[in-house]
Amino acid sequence: SPEIAVMDVSFISATYIIPSLSEVLSDGAEFICLIKPQFEVGREKLGKGGIVKDEKYRREACDKVIGCAQSFGIKHIRTVKSPIQGGDGNVEFLSYFRRCVNEKGYNNTEFQ
């Protein structure tokens, strides 16, 4: 089983991938996910050009992915704003997780 995984998906929610990923990660495996709010929020929350401008919606996107991971035994360690913006200027986030059988937790999300 993999001991580390990195996810960077486009045009699909990370929540569609996490369930399958959770089945193959070894206990204690590390997982880094690039959260792209433009693919996590509904179209009604996108601004001009597909940009998520509202901080509230960015937080909702992170909470959605983090909650999904936790529901599959992947513990959230930390989330930080990516130093690199998405191709269209969207703010994106890097989330660090660890696969922990029988353990759930939500520790720290930074919004800068």
C-alpha positions as CSV (number, residue, x, y, z in Angstrom):
1,S,0.0,0.0,0.0
2,P,1.2,3.5,-0.8
3,E,2.8,5.5,2.1
4,I,2.3,8.9,0.5
5,A,-0.1,10.3,-2.0
6,V,-0.4,13.7,-3.7
7,M,-3.6,14.9,-5.4
8,D,-4.1,17.7,-7.9
9,V,-7.3,17.2,-9.9
10,S,-9.2,19.6,-12.1
11,F,-12.8,19.8,-13.3
12,I,-13.8,17.4,-10.6
13,S,-14.2,17.6,-6.8
14,A,-11.5,16.0,-4.8
15,T,-14.3,14.4,-2.8
16,Y,-14.9,12.0,-5.7
17,I,-11.4,10.7,-5.5
18,I,-10.9,10.5,-1.7
19,P,-13.1,7.4,-1.1
20,S,-11.1,5.3,-3.5
21,L,-7.8,6.7,-2.2
22,S,-8.7,5.8,1.3
23,E,-9.0,2.2,0.4
24,V,-5.4,1.9,-0.9
25,L,-3.5,4.1,1.6
26,S,-1.6,2.3,4.3
27,D,-2.2,3.2,7.9
28,G,0.0,6.2,8.7
29,A,0.3,7.2,5.1
30,E,0.7,10.9,4.3
31,F,-1.6,12.6,1.9
32,I,-1.3,16.1,0.4
33,C,-4.2,17.5,-1.5
34,L,-4.4,20.7,-3.6
35,I,-7.9,22.1,-2.9
36,K,-9.2,24.1,-5.8
37,P,-12.3,26.0,-4.6
38,Q,-13.6,26.6,-8.1
39,F,-14.2,22.8,-8.4
40,E,-15.7,22.4,-4.9
41,V,-18.3,25.1,-4.8
42,G,-21.4,25.3,-7.0
43,R,-21.5,27.4,-10.1
44,E,-23.7,29.9,-8.3
45,K,-20.7,30.8,-6.0
46,L,-18.3,31.4,-8.9
47,G,-17.5,35.0,-9.9
48,K,-16.7,36.3,-13.3
49,G,-14.2,34.0,-15.1
50,G,-14.8,31.1,-12.7
51,I,-13.0,32.9,-9.8
52,V,-14.0,32.2,-6.2
53,K,-13.6,35.6,-4.6
54,D,-15.6,35.2,-1.4
55,E,-13.4,34.0,1.5
56,K,-16.5,32.3,2.9
57,Y,-16.8,30.1,-0.2
58,R,-13.1,29.3,-0.1
59,R,-13.5,28.1,3.5
60,E,-16.6,26.1,2.6
61,A,-14.5,24.4,-0.2
62,C,-11.8,23.5,2.3
63,D,-14.2,22.3,4.9
64,K,-16.0,20.1,2.3
65,V,-12.8,18.3,1.3
66,I,-11.5,18.0,4.8
67,G,-14.8,16.6,6.1
68,C,-14.8,14.1,3.3
69,A,-11.3,12.9,4.1
70,Q,-12.0,12.6,7.8
71,S,-15.1,10.6,7.1
72,F,-12.8,8.0,5.5
73,G,-10.3,7.9,8.3
74,I,-7.9,10.4,6.8
75,K,-6.9,12.9,9.6
76,H,-6.5,16.5,8.7
77,I,-3.2,17.9,10.0
78,R,-3.0,21.4,8.4
79,T,-4.2,23.6,5.5
80,V,-2.3,26.6,4.1
81,K,-2.9,28.9,1.2
82,S,-0.9,27.8,-1.8
83,P,1.9,30.2,-2.7
84,I,0.9,29.7,-6.4
85,Q,-2.5,30.8,-7.7
86,G,-4.5,28.7,-10.1
87,G,-4.2,29.4,-13.8
88,D,-7.0,31.8,-13.8
89,G,-6.0,33.5,-10.6
90,N,-8.0,31.4,-8.2
91,V,-6.7,31.1,-4.6
92,E,-5.9,27.4,-3.9
93,F,-5.0,25.6,-0.7
94,L,-2.6,22.7,0.2
95,S,-4.0,20.3,2.8
96,Y,-1.9,17.8,4.7
97,F,-3.5,14.6,6.0
98,R,-2.5,11.3,7.5
99,R,-4.3,8.0,7.2
100,C,-5.2,7.0,10.7
101,V,-7.4,3.9,11.1
102,N,-10.0,4.6,13.9
103,E,-9.0,8.2,14.3
104,K,-10.6,11.4,13.1
105,G,-9.6,15.0,13.7
106,Y,-9.7,18.5,12.3
107,N,-6.7,20.6,13.6
108,N,-5.8,23.8,11.8
109,T,-6.8,25.7,8.7
110,E,-5.0,28.9,7.8
111,F,-6.7,31.6,5.8
112,Q,-4.4,34.4,4.9
